[in-house]
Amino acid sequence: MGKFEIKTRKNNEFQFDLKAGNGQVILTSEGYTTKSNCINGIESVKKNSKDDSKFDKKTSTNGKPYFNLKATNGQVIGTSEMYESEASRDNGIESVKKNAPEAEISDLT
């Protein structure tokens, strides 16, 4: 079972990571100025991860595939790691879809 971990960045912003059951980070958020906004971001991931159209498949400047998860308003709410192949990226998307909706929240701040 996956989980969201809320952490504090060095600049005192909050961010979350979605981790798969094996502990691997599969999605990372932007920085949030308040913890409540960070938690709202998590709720947005839980909701939007059920919709295939919210996943934006990308390729970085170094040619590595990755993806963004977008909210209904088009704002990016999470970004994946860089993958070695498109198949691995697609597996990452499936992992977010599987883990996010029921993931618990662990506050590490």
N, C-alpha and C positions, 0 to 999 in steps of 0.2 A: 504494500500500500504506500502511495506517495505521501509527501508532506510538504507544506510550505514552511520555510524558515525565514523569519524576519530578523534582519541584522541592521546594525548601524554602520554606515560608511565613515571613513576618516573625516569627512566634512560635516559629520553629524546628520546627514540625511539617512532616511530609512530605505531599505530595499528588501525585496524578497527573492528567494530562490525556490523554485519547485524542484523537488528531488524525487526521483523514482524510488521504488521499493528497495533497489540495490544501493541507494545513497548517491547515485550519479545526478548531478545538476542537469535538468533538461530545459529549464526556462529561467531567465533572470529579468528582473524588473528594472525600470529606470529608478532614479533617486526621488524620494518623496520628502517634503519638508516636515510632514507630521506622520505619526504612526497611524492615525485614523485614515489618512489618505492612502497609506500603504495597504491597510486592511481592505479598503474599498477596491484597490487594485487587484488584490487577491480574489475578492468576490467577483470582479469583472472577468478574471481568468476562468474561474469556475463556470461562469455563465457562458462565456464566448467560446470556450474550448470544445463545446458540444457542436459547434457549427463549422463545417469544413471551409466555408467561404471566408472565415475570419483568419485563416492561416495564409500568410503571404510568403511564398517560397522565393528565396533570393539566392544570389551568388555574390560573394565578396570580391573585392578587387584582386585578391590573390587566387581567385578561382574556386574557393571552397564554398560548398552549399551551406545555407543556414535558413532559418525562418523567423518571421515575426508573427506574433499573435496580436490582432487588432480588435479594439472595442467597436461597438456599433457606430460610434462617431468617427471611426477611422484612425483614432490615436493608437500608437503602438503601446501595448501594455506588458509585453514580454518579448525577449529575444533569446534565441537558442545559442548554443555553442556553434563553432564551425565544425562541419563534418567533412570526412574524407570522400564521401560519395553521396549522390542524390538518394540512393536507397537508404543509406544511414540517416539522412535528414528526414526522409519520409517515415522511417521507424521512430525517430524522435517526435514527430508530429503525432503519431499513433500513441506514443507513450504519454504525451501531454493529454490527449483526449481520454485516455484510460485512467490516468492518475489524478488529474486536477479536480474533477467534479466532487469527489469524496475525500480529498486530501485534508488531513488535519493541519492546524496552524500551530507552529512551535515558535514562541517569541524568545529570541536569543539576545534581546537588547538589555 
